[in-house]
Amino acid sequence: TFDIRAGEVVSDCLGHPVTCVSFTNDGNCTLSSCMDSTVRLLDRSSGELLQSYKGHKNADYKVESCMTRGDAYVVSGSEDGR
């Protein structure tokens, strides 16, 4: 992202192509799906990895992920239908 006020570009490298980014409902974190079959929960202000989730397949296609309404659960699609 580009911060106009500070005049700087901020980027985070997750090491793999990102297929989906969504915000938690409280706006404090981002949830990122990557093509290494991992969903990562990151602190929005610091970029710190808070949690990573596996158990789905995401290697070839765009797979969506999001948090439930109360930010209690992560929901993700999977290429293998599981």
ZATOR-671398 format. One record per residue (C-alpha): residue in three letters; x, y negated, z negated. Coordinates in steps of 0.2 Angstrom, whole numbers, padded with zeros to 4 digits, always signed. Each point is the difference from the previous one (the first is absolute). Layout:
AlaXYZ/...
END
This chain:
Thr+0000+0000+0000/Phe+0005-0018+0002/Asp-0002-0012-0014/Ile-0002-0017+0008/Arg+0002-0009-0017/Ala+0017+0008-0004/Gly+0005+0001+0018/Glu+0005+0019-0001/Val-0004+0017+0007/Val-0004+0014-0013/Ser+0001+0018+0006/Asp-0001+0017-0008/Cys+0008+0015+0008/Leu-0008+0016-0004/Gly+0011+0010+0011/His-0013+0008+0011/Pro-0013-0008+0011/Val-0016-0006-0009/Thr-0017+0005+0006/Cys-0011-0009-0012/Val+0001-0014-0013/Ser-0013-0005-0012/Phe-0002-0010-0016/Thr-0006+0007-0017/Asn-0016-0008-0005/Asp+0008-0011-0013/Gly+0012-0006+0013/Asn+0016+0004-0010/Cys+0006+0014+0010/Thr+0001+0007+0018/Leu-0003+0018+0006/Ser+0010+0005+0015/Ser-0001+0016+0010/Cys+0016+0005+0009/Met+0003+0013+0013/Asp+0011+0010-0012/Ser-0017+0007-0007/Thr+0002-0012-0016/Val-0012-0013-0006/Arg+0009-0013-0011/Leu-0007-0012-0013/Leu+0011-0016-0001/Asp-0001-0015-0011/Arg-0005-0014+0011/Ser+0011-0014-0008/Ser+0016+0010-0002/Gly-0001+0014+0013/Glu+0004+0013-0014/Leu-0006+0018+0004/Leu-0013+0004-0014/Gln-0005+0017+0006/Ser+0001+0011+0015/Tyr-0013+0013+0006/Lys+0002+0016+0010/Gly-0011+0014+0005/His-0007-0006+0017/Lys+0008+0001+0018/Asn+0004-0017+0009/Ala+0014+0003+0013/Asp-0008-0004+0017/Tyr-0015-0011-0001/Lys-0007-0015-0010/Val-0007+0006-0016/Glu-0010-0012-0012/Ser+0001-0001-0018/Cys-0008-0010-0014/Met-0004-0002-0018/Thr-0018+0004-0007/Arg-0010-0015-0007/Gly+0007+0001-0017/Asp+0018+0003+0006/Ala+0000+0017-0009/Tyr+0003+0011+0015/Val+0009+0000+0016/Val-0009+0006+0015/Ser+0009+0006+0016/Gly-0004+0008+0016/Ser+0011+0014+0007/Glu+0005+0007+0017/Asp-0003+0018-0005/Gly-0018-0004-0007/Arg+0004+0004-0018/
END
